[in-house]
Amino acid sequence: MDTIMGIELFPMIALLIFFVFFLGLILWVFTYKKEAINELSMLPLQNDEENEKQNHIKQ
């Protein structure tokens, strides 16, 4: 590893990329609209209700 020039720079670049990515992700999560989160959280339940309605219609 000592023979490669500038090898000590790559771990720092990787750390910086990961830090910026996760910092951006945290900012995105905390600034996301509450209404959108509630709507997305209800999607699995809405699909189940629609499936039940379709099953009752077919029977």
PDB file of N, CA, C and O in Angstrom:
ATOM      1  N   MET A   1       0.817  -1.190   0.000  1.00  0.00           N
ATOM      2  CA  MET A   1       0.000   0.000   0.000  1.00  0.00           C
ATOM      3  C   MET A   1       0.865   1.261   0.000  1.00  0.00           C
ATOM      4  O   MET A   1       0.418   2.321  -0.436  1.00  0.00           O
ATOM      5  N   ASP A   2       2.080   1.150   0.479  1.00  0.00           N
ATOM      6  CA  ASP A   2       2.949   2.322   0.527  1.00  0.00           C
ATOM      7  C   ASP A   2       3.439   2.736  -0.851  1.00  0.00           C
ATOM      8  O   ASP A   2       3.880   3.868  -1.045  1.00  0.00           O
ATOM      9  N   THR A   3       3.363   1.823  -1.801  1.00  0.00           N
ATOM     10  CA  THR A   3       3.892   2.137  -3.133  1.00  0.00           C
ATOM     11  C   THR A   3       2.890   2.905  -3.990  1.00  0.00           C
ATOM     12  O   THR A   3       3.274   3.482  -5.008  1.00  0.00           O
ATOM     13  N   ILE A   4       1.630   2.924  -3.608  1.00  0.00           N
ATOM     14  CA  ILE A   4       0.617   3.635  -4.385  1.00  0.00           C
ATOM     15  C   ILE A   4       0.577   5.079  -3.907  1.00  0.00           C
ATOM     16  O   ILE A   4       0.336   5.349  -2.730  1.00  0.00           O
ATOM     17  N   MET A   5       0.811   5.986  -4.815  1.00  0.00           N
ATOM     18  CA  MET A   5       0.837   7.405  -4.437  1.00  0.00           C
ATOM     19  C   MET A   5      -0.593   7.918  -4.237  1.00  0.00           C
ATOM     20  O   MET A   5      -1.464   7.679  -5.074  1.00  0.00           O
ATOM     21  N   GLY A   6      -0.827   8.614  -3.142  1.00  0.00           N
ATOM     22  CA  GLY A   6      -2.121   9.211  -2.876  1.00  0.00           C
ATOM     23  C   GLY A   6      -3.153   8.256  -2.324  1.00  0.00           C
ATOM     24  O   GLY A   6      -4.336   8.595  -2.279  1.00  0.00           O
ATOM     25  N   ILE A   7      -2.738   7.053  -1.897  1.00  0.00           N
ATOM     26  CA  ILE A   7      -3.693   6.050  -1.400  1.00  0.00           C
ATOM     27  C   ILE A   7      -4.383   6.530  -0.123  1.00  0.00           C
ATOM     28  O   ILE A   7      -5.514   6.123   0.142  1.00  0.00           O
ATOM     29  N   GLU A   8      -3.748   7.369   0.660  1.00  0.00           N
ATOM     30  CA  GLU A   8      -4.350   7.836   1.913  1.00  0.00           C
ATOM     31  C   GLU A   8      -5.522   8.777   1.667  1.00  0.00           C
ATOM     32  O   GLU A   8      -6.275   9.082   2.592  1.00  0.00           O
ATOM     33  N   LEU A   9      -5.682   9.231   0.451  1.00  0.00           N
ATOM     34  CA  LEU A   9      -6.764  10.150   0.121  1.00  0.00           C
ATOM     35  C   LEU A   9      -8.103   9.420  -0.087  1.00  0.00           C
ATOM     36  O   LEU A   9      -9.159   9.985   0.198  1.00  0.00           O
ATOM     37  N   PHE A  10      -8.069   8.191  -0.574  1.00  0.00           N
ATOM     38  CA  PHE A  10      -9.297   7.457  -0.902  1.00  0.00           C
ATOM     39  C   PHE A  10     -10.200   7.181   0.298  1.00  0.00           C
ATOM     40  O   PHE A  10     -11.413   7.346   0.176  1.00  0.00           O
ATOM     41  N   PRO A  11      -9.668   6.767   1.451  1.00  0.00           N
ATOM     42  CA  PRO A  11     -10.570   6.576   2.605  1.00  0.00           C
ATOM     43  C   PRO A  11     -11.245   7.870   3.043  1.00  0.00           C
ATOM     44  O   PRO A  11     -12.399   7.849   3.472  1.00  0.00           O
ATOM     45  N   MET A  12     -10.551   8.977   2.944  1.00  0.00           N
ATOM     46  CA  MET A  12     -11.147  10.259   3.315  1.00  0.00           C
ATOM     47  C   MET A  12     -12.256  10.655   2.351  1.00  0.00           C
ATOM     48  O   MET A  12     -13.283  11.189   2.771  1.00  0.00           O
ATOM     49  N   ILE A  13     -12.059  10.399   1.069  1.00  0.00           N
ATOM     50  CA  ILE A  13     -13.093  10.697   0.076  1.00  0.00           C
ATOM     51  C   ILE A  13     -14.319   9.821   0.315  1.00  0.00           C
ATOM     52  O   ILE A  13     -15.449  10.305   0.250  1.00  0.00           O
ATOM     53  N   ALA A  14     -14.104   8.540   0.591  1.00  0.00           N
ATOM     54  CA  ALA A  14     -15.216   7.624   0.851  1.00  0.00           C
ATOM     55  C   ALA A  14     -15.990   8.053   2.095  1.00  0.00           C
ATOM     56  O   ALA A  14     -17.221   8.031   2.098  1.00  0.00           O
ATOM     57  N   LEU A  15     -15.284   8.439   3.137  1.00  0.00           N
ATOM     58  CA  LEU A  15     -15.938   8.905   4.357  1.00  0.00           C
ATOM     59  C   LEU A  15     -16.754  10.156   4.083  1.00  0.00           C
ATOM     60  O   LEU A  15     -17.876  10.284   4.573  1.00  0.00           O
ATOM     61  N   LEU A  16     -16.213  11.064   3.319  1.00  0.00           N
ATOM     62  CA  LEU A  16     -16.917  12.291   2.979  1.00  0.00           C
ATOM     63  C   LEU A  16     -18.182  12.009   2.162  1.00  0.00           C
ATOM     64  O   LEU A  16     -19.224  12.618   2.405  1.00  0.00           O
ATOM     65  N   ILE A  17     -18.095  11.099   1.206  1.00  0.00           N
ATOM     66  CA  ILE A  17     -19.265  10.741   0.389  1.00  0.00           C
ATOM     67  C   ILE A  17     -20.361  10.142   1.257  1.00  0.00           C
ATOM     68  O   ILE A  17     -21.520  10.539   1.141  1.00  0.00           O
ATOM     69  N   PHE A  18     -20.020   9.198   2.122  1.00  0.00           N
ATOM     70  CA  PHE A  18     -21.017   8.574   2.988  1.00  0.00           C
ATOM     71  C   PHE A  18     -21.609   9.579   3.970  1.00  0.00           C
ATOM     72  O   PHE A  18     -22.814   9.558   4.219  1.00  0.00           O
ATOM     73  N   PHE A  19     -20.785  10.452   4.526  1.00  0.00           N
ATOM     74  CA  PHE A  19     -21.259  11.452   5.473  1.00  0.00           C
ATOM     75  C   PHE A  19     -22.252  12.393   4.802  1.00  0.00           C
ATOM     76  O   PHE A  19     -23.313  12.674   5.358  1.00  0.00           O
ATOM     77  N   VAL A  20     -21.916  12.879   3.616  1.00  0.00           N
ATOM     78  CA  VAL A  20     -22.807  13.794   2.889  1.00  0.00           C
ATOM     79  C   VAL A  20     -24.108  13.092   2.523  1.00  0.00           C
ATOM     80  O   VAL A  20     -25.182  13.681   2.638  1.00  0.00           O
ATOM     81  N   PHE A  21     -24.023  11.841   2.083  1.00  0.00           N
ATOM     82  CA  PHE A  21     -25.229  11.087   1.719  1.00  0.00           C
ATOM     83  C   PHE A  21     -26.167  10.932   2.914  1.00  0.00           C
ATOM     84  O   PHE A  21     -27.358  11.223   2.806  1.00  0.00           O
ATOM     85  N   PHE A  22     -25.646  10.478   4.045  1.00  0.00           N
ATOM     86  CA  PHE A  22     -26.501  10.257   5.205  1.00  0.00           C
ATOM     87  C   PHE A  22     -26.988  11.559   5.823  1.00  0.00           C
ATOM     88  O   PHE A  22     -28.095  11.603   6.361  1.00  0.00           O
ATOM     89  N   LEU A  23     -26.203  12.602   5.759  1.00  0.00           N
ATOM     90  CA  LEU A  23     -26.650  13.897   6.226  1.00  0.00           C
ATOM     91  C   LEU A  23     -27.809  14.399   5.357  1.00  0.00           C
ATOM     92  O   LEU A  23     -28.796  14.926   5.871  1.00  0.00           O
ATOM     93  N   GLY A  24     -27.681  14.231   4.040  1.00  0.00           N
ATOM     94  CA  GLY A  24     -28.771  14.602   3.137  1.00  0.00           C
ATOM     95  C   GLY A  24     -30.016  13.772   3.378  1.00  0.00           C
ATOM     96  O   GLY A  24     -31.129  14.296   3.325  1.00  0.00           O
ATOM     97  N   LEU A  25     -29.849  12.497   3.640  1.00  0.00           N
ATOM     98  CA  LEU A  25     -30.975  11.613   3.916  1.00  0.00           C
ATOM     99  C   LEU A  25     -31.692  12.022   5.199  1.00  0.00           C
ATOM    100  O   LEU A  25     -32.922  12.023   5.248  1.00  0.00           O
ATOM    101  N   ILE A  26     -30.948  12.361   6.216  1.00  0.00           N
ATOM    102  CA  ILE A  26     -31.545  12.805   7.481  1.00  0.00           C
ATOM    103  C   ILE A  26     -32.316  14.107   7.281  1.00  0.00           C
ATOM    104  O   ILE A  26     -33.428  14.260   7.785  1.00  0.00           O
ATOM    105  N   LEU A  27     -31.724  15.035   6.550  1.00  0.00           N
ATOM    106  CA  LEU A  27     -32.413  16.296   6.275  1.00  0.00           C
ATOM    107  C   LEU A  27     -33.691  16.059   5.481  1.00  0.00           C
ATOM    108  O   LEU A  27     -34.713  16.688   5.755  1.00  0.00           O
ATOM    109  N   TRP A  28     -33.649  15.165   4.504  1.00  0.00           N
ATOM    110  CA  TRP A  28     -34.828  14.863   3.687  1.00  0.00           C
ATOM    111  C   TRP A  28     -35.937  14.258   4.553  1.00  0.00           C
ATOM    112  O   TRP A  28     -37.105  14.612   4.397  1.00  0.00           O
ATOM    113  N   VAL A  29     -35.581  13.361   5.453  1.00  0.00           N
ATOM    114  CA  VAL A  29     -36.580  12.710   6.316  1.00  0.00           C
ATOM    115  C   VAL A  29     -37.249  13.730   7.236  1.00  0.00           C
ATOM    116  O   VAL A  29     -38.469  13.703   7.402  1.00  0.00           O
ATOM    117  N   PHE A  30     -36.473  14.619   7.828  1.00  0.00           N
ATOM    118  CA  PHE A  30     -37.044  15.565   8.774  1.00  0.00           C
ATOM    119  C   PHE A  30     -37.795  16.706   8.101  1.00  0.00           C
ATOM    120  O   PHE A  30     -38.583  17.386   8.759  1.00  0.00           O
ATOM    121  N   THR A  31     -37.575  16.934   6.819  1.00  0.00           N
ATOM    122  CA  THR A  31     -38.286  18.012   6.134  1.00  0.00           C
ATOM    123  C   THR A  31     -39.421  17.492   5.262  1.00  0.00           C
ATOM    124  O   THR A  31     -40.109  18.288   4.622  1.00  0.00           O
ATOM    125  N   TYR A  32     -39.636  16.179   5.218  1.00  0.00           N
ATOM    126  CA  TYR A  32     -40.706  15.600   4.412  1.00  0.00           C
ATOM    127  C   TYR A  32     -42.054  15.955   5.029  1.00  0.00           C
ATOM    128  O   TYR A  32     -42.178  16.006   6.253  1.00  0.00           O
ATOM    129  N   LYS A  33     -43.046  16.197   4.214  1.00  0.00           N
ATOM    130  CA  LYS A  33     -44.352  16.631   4.706  1.00  0.00           C
ATOM    131  C   LYS A  33     -45.061  15.506   5.459  1.00  0.00           C
ATOM    132  O   LYS A  33     -45.074  14.355   5.024  1.00  0.00           O
ATOM    133  N   LYS A  34     -45.641  15.864   6.582  1.00  0.00           N
ATOM    134  CA  LYS A  34     -46.339  14.907   7.435  1.00  0.00           C
ATOM    135  C   LYS A  34     -47.530  14.272   6.705  1.00  0.00           C
ATOM    136  O   LYS A  34     -47.804  13.084   6.876  1.00  0.00           O
ATOM    137  N   GLU A  35     -48.232  15.066   5.893  1.00  0.00           N
ATOM    138  CA  GLU A  35     -49.388  14.535   5.159  1.00  0.00           C
ATOM    139  C   GLU A  35     -48.956  13.443   4.177  1.00  0.00           C
ATOM    140  O   GLU A  35     -49.643  12.434   4.023  1.00  0.00           O
ATOM    141  N   ALA A  36     -47.834  13.647   3.526  1.00  0.00           N
ATOM    142  CA  ALA A  36     -47.346  12.649   2.571  1.00  0.00           C
ATOM    143  C   ALA A  36     -46.945  11.365   3.279  1.00  0.00           C
ATOM    144  O   ALA A  36     -47.186  10.273   2.765  1.00  0.00           O
ATOM    145  N   ILE A  37     -46.340  11.484   4.442  1.00  0.00           N
ATOM    146  CA  ILE A  37     -45.955  10.301   5.211  1.00  0.00           C
ATOM    147  C   ILE A  37     -47.193   9.527   5.651  1.00  0.00           C
ATOM    148  O   ILE A  37     -47.216   8.299   5.572  1.00  0.00           O
ATOM    149  N   ASN A  38     -48.223  10.235   6.115  1.00  0.00           N
ATOM    150  CA  ASN A  38     -49.454   9.564   6.522  1.00  0.00           C
ATOM    151  C   ASN A  38     -50.119   8.870   5.341  1.00  0.00           C
ATOM    152  O   ASN A  38     -50.619   7.754   5.481  1.00  0.00           O
ATOM    153  N   GLU A  39     -50.131   9.516   4.183  1.00  0.00           N
ATOM    154  CA  GLU A  39     -50.730   8.898   3.000  1.00  0.00           C
ATOM    155  C   GLU A  39     -49.967   7.643   2.590  1.00  0.00           C
ATOM    156  O   GLU A  39     -50.579   6.628   2.257  1.00  0.00           O
ATOM    157  N   LEU A  40     -48.640   7.701   2.612  1.00  0.00           N
ATOM    158  CA  LEU A  40     -47.839   6.533   2.255  1.00  0.00           C
ATOM    159  C   LEU A  40     -47.997   5.410   3.279  1.00  0.00           C
ATOM    160  O   LEU A  40     -47.973   4.234   2.916  1.00  0.00           O
ATOM    161  N   SER A  41     -48.157   5.759   4.542  1.00  0.00           N
ATOM    162  CA  SER A  41     -48.303   4.723   5.567  1.00  0.00           C
ATOM    163  C   SER A  41     -49.641   4.000   5.464  1.00  0.00           C
ATOM    164  O   SER A  41     -49.772   2.873   5.942  1.00  0.00           O
ATOM    165  N   MET A  42     -50.631   4.630   4.850  1.00  0.00           N
ATOM    166  CA  MET A  42     -51.951   4.008   4.706  1.00  0.00           C
ATOM    167  C   MET A  42     -52.072   3.136   3.456  1.00  0.00           C
ATOM    168  O   MET A  42     -53.062   2.418   3.315  1.00  0.00           O
ATOM    169  N   LEU A  43     -51.111   3.173   2.559  1.00  0.00           N
ATOM    170  CA  LEU A  43     -51.206   2.414   1.310  1.00  0.00           C
ATOM    171  C   LEU A  43     -51.389   0.907   1.518  1.00  0.00           C
ATOM    172  O   LEU A  43     -52.253   0.321   0.866  1.00  0.00           O
ATOM    173  N   PRO A  44     -50.626   0.260   2.383  1.00  0.00           N
ATOM    174  CA  PRO A  44     -50.845  -1.179   2.555  1.00  0.00           C
ATOM    175  C   PRO A  44     -52.249  -1.503   3.062  1.00  0.00           C
ATOM    176  O   PRO A  44     -52.841  -2.502   2.653  1.00  0.00           O
ATOM    177  N   LEU A  45     -52.773  -0.679   3.933  1.00  0.00           N
ATOM    178  CA  LEU A  45     -54.110  -0.924   4.468  1.00  0.00           C
ATOM    179  C   LEU A  45     -55.180  -0.693   3.409  1.00  0.00           C
ATOM    180  O   LEU A  45     -56.168  -1.427   3.363  1.00  0.00           O
ATOM    181  N   GLN A  46     -55.005   0.294   2.574  1.00  0.00           N
ATOM    182  CA  GLN A  46     -55.967   0.580   1.516  1.00  0.00           C
ATOM    183  C   GLN A  46     -56.011  -0.561   0.514  1.00  0.00           C
ATOM    184  O   GLN A  46     -57.083  -0.903   0.016  1.00  0.00           O
ATOM    185  N   ASN A  47     -54.879  -1.149   0.215  1.00  0.00           N
ATOM    186  CA  ASN A  47     -54.857  -2.267  -0.722  1.00  0.00           C
ATOM    187  C   ASN A  47     -55.612  -3.459  -0.158  1.00  0.00           C
ATOM    188  O   ASN A  47     -56.324  -4.141  -0.896  1.00  0.00           O
ATOM    189  N   ASP A  48     -55.473  -3.723   1.129  1.00  0.00           N
ATOM    190  CA  ASP A  48     -56.197  -4.828   1.749  1.00  0.00           C
ATOM    191  C   ASP A  48     -57.704  -4.585   1.716  1.00  0.00           C
ATOM    192  O   ASP A  48     -58.474  -5.506   1.443  1.00  0.00           O
ATOM    193  N   GLU A  49     -58.124  -3.371   1.986  1.00  0.00           N
ATOM    194  CA  GLU A  49     -59.550  -3.053   1.962  1.00  0.00           C
ATOM    195  C   GLU A  49     -60.117  -3.198   0.557  1.00  0.00           C
ATOM    196  O   GLU A  49     -61.227  -3.705   0.392  1.00  0.00           O
ATOM    197  N   GLU A  50     -59.381  -2.766  -0.451  1.00  0.00           N
ATOM    198  CA  GLU A  50     -59.841  -2.907  -1.830  1.00  0.00           C
ATOM    199  C   GLU A  50     -59.937  -4.372  -2.231  1.00  0.00           C
ATOM    200  O   GLU A  50     -60.876  -4.770  -2.922  1.00  0.00           O
ATOM    201  N   ASN A  51     -58.961  -5.181  -1.797  1.00  0.00           N
ATOM    202  CA  ASN A  51     -58.991  -6.612  -2.110  1.00  0.00           C
ATOM    203  C   ASN A  51     -60.191  -7.291  -1.454  1.00  0.00           C
ATOM    204  O   ASN A  51     -60.821  -8.152  -2.067  1.00  0.00           O
ATOM    205  N   GLU A  52     -60.511  -6.918  -0.226  1.00  0.00           N
ATOM    206  CA  GLU A  52     -61.664  -7.495   0.457  1.00  0.00           C
ATOM    207  C   GLU A  52     -62.965  -7.132  -0.257  1.00  0.00           C
ATOM    208  O   GLU A  52     -63.855  -7.973  -0.390  1.00  0.00           O
ATOM    209  N   LYS A  53     -63.079  -5.897  -0.714  1.00  0.00           N
ATOM    210  CA  LYS A  53     -64.265  -5.475  -1.430  1.00  0.00           C
ATOM    211  C   LYS A  53     -64.422  -6.265  -2.727  1.00  0.00           C
ATOM    212  O   LYS A  53     -65.527  -6.680  -3.076  1.00  0.00           O
ATOM    213  N   GLN A  54     -63.322  -6.469  -3.434  1.00  0.00           N
ATOM    214  CA  GLN A  54     -63.384  -7.225  -4.688  1.00  0.00           C
ATOM    215  C   GLN A  54     -63.747  -8.687  -4.434  1.00  0.00           C
ATOM    216  O   GLN A  54     -64.487  -9.285  -5.214  1.00  0.00           O
ATOM    217  N   ASN A  55     -63.232  -9.264  -3.352  1.00  0.00           N
ATOM    218  CA  ASN A  55     -63.552 -10.654  -3.027  1.00  0.00           C
ATOM    219  C   ASN A  55     -65.023 -10.803  -2.673  1.00  0.00           C
ATOM    220  O   ASN A  55     -65.626 -11.813  -3.035  1.00  0.00           O
ATOM    221  N   HIS A  56     -65.620  -9.854  -1.989  1.00  0.00           N
ATOM    222  CA  HIS A  56     -67.039  -9.925  -1.635  1.00  0.00           C
ATOM    223  C   HIS A  56     -67.892  -9.766  -2.881  1.00  0.00           C
ATOM    224  O   HIS A  56     -68.949 -10.391  -2.975  1.00  0.00           O
ATOM    225  N   ILE A  57     -67.478  -8.966  -3.822  1.00  0.00           N
ATOM    226  CA  ILE A  57     -68.235  -8.776  -5.055  1.00  0.00           C
ATOM    227  C   ILE A  57     -68.223 -10.051  -5.879  1.00  0.00           C
ATOM    228  O   ILE A  57     -69.246 -10.404  -6.465  1.00  0.00           O
ATOM    229  N   LYS A  58     -67.097 -10.754  -5.943  1.00  0.00           N
ATOM    230  CA  LYS A  58     -66.973 -11.980  -6.747  1.00  0.00           C
ATOM    231  C   LYS A  58     -67.789 -13.115  -6.146  1.00  0.00           C
ATOM    232  O   LYS A  58     -68.268 -13.975  -6.885  1.00  0.00           O
ATOM    233  N   GLN A  59     -67.961 -13.144  -4.839  1.00  0.00           N
ATOM    234  CA  GLN A  59     -68.675 -14.258  -4.192  1.00  0.00           C
ATOM    235  C   GLN A  59     -70.112 -14.021  -4.289  1.00  0.00           C
ATOM    236  O   GLN A  59     -70.905 -14.832  -3.812  1.00  0.00           O
TER     237      GLN A  59
END
